[in-house]
Amino acid sequence: MISYEPFWNTLKKSSESTYTLINKHNISSATIDKLRHGKPLTTTTLNDLCRVLRCRIENIVEYVESPLDQHL
């Protein structure tokens, strides 16, 4: 399972907020909603978040093993 918990921690430590992400950096409110609800994001969106927050990908997402994961 992909977790966006690192994103929220990174956002708290930054000078940005969801408001500035939407209004200053043109991150859509739908993207913020996806982050809040653990929905899939594109790699382009992840790249944009890393660029805006000046961080690495592991500061946005992490993989957490879950019994709900699809069997391969």
C-alpha positions as CSV (number, residue, x, y, z in Angstrom):
1,M,0.0,0.0,0.0
2,I,1.3,3.5,-0.8
3,S,1.1,5.9,2.0
4,Y,1.2,9.7,1.7
5,E,1.9,10.2,5.3
6,P,5.5,11.5,4.5
7,F,3.9,14.2,2.3
8,W,1.9,15.6,5.2
9,N,4.9,15.6,7.5
10,T,7.0,17.3,4.8
11,L,4.3,19.9,4.2
12,K,4.1,20.7,7.9
13,K,7.9,21.3,8.0
14,S,7.8,23.5,4.9
15,S,6.7,27.1,4.4
16,E,4.0,25.8,2.1
17,S,0.4,24.9,2.8
18,T,-2.4,23.2,0.9
19,Y,-3.6,26.7,0.1
20,T,-0.3,27.8,-1.4
21,L,0.1,24.5,-3.3
22,I,-3.3,25.1,-5.0
23,N,-3.1,28.9,-5.4
24,K,0.6,29.6,-5.9
25,H,1.9,26.4,-7.4
26,N,-1.2,25.3,-9.4
27,I,-1.5,21.9,-7.7
28,S,-5.1,21.0,-8.2
29,S,-7.5,20.6,-5.3
30,A,-8.3,17.2,-6.8
31,T,-4.6,16.2,-6.2
32,I,-4.9,17.4,-2.6
33,D,-8.0,15.3,-2.2
34,K,-6.2,12.3,-3.7
35,L,-3.4,12.8,-1.1
36,R,-5.9,13.0,1.7
37,H,-7.7,9.8,0.7
38,G,-4.7,7.7,-0.4
39,K,-5.7,7.6,-4.1
40,P,-3.1,7.0,-6.9
41,L,-1.1,9.9,-8.3
42,T,0.9,10.1,-11.5
43,T,4.6,10.3,-11.5
44,T,4.3,13.8,-13.1
45,T,2.3,14.9,-10.0
46,L,4.8,13.4,-7.7
47,N,7.6,15.1,-9.5
48,D,5.8,18.5,-9.2
49,L,5.3,18.0,-5.5
50,C,9.0,17.1,-5.0
51,R,10.0,20.2,-7.0
52,V,7.7,22.6,-5.2
53,L,8.6,21.2,-1.7
54,R,12.3,20.8,-2.7
55,C,12.4,17.2,-1.4
56,R,13.0,13.7,-2.5
57,I,10.3,11.2,-3.4
58,E,10.6,9.4,-0.1
59,N,9.5,12.6,1.6
60,I,6.2,12.3,-0.4
61,V,5.4,8.6,-0.5
62,E,6.3,5.3,1.2
63,Y,5.3,1.7,0.6
64,V,3.8,0.0,3.6
65,E,3.0,-3.7,3.4
66,S,-0.6,-4.4,3.9
67,P,-2.7,-7.6,4.0
68,L,-5.1,-5.7,1.7
69,D,-2.4,-5.6,-1.1
70,Q,-3.3,-7.5,-4.3
71,H,-1.7,-10.9,-4.5
72,L,0.8,-11.2,-7.3
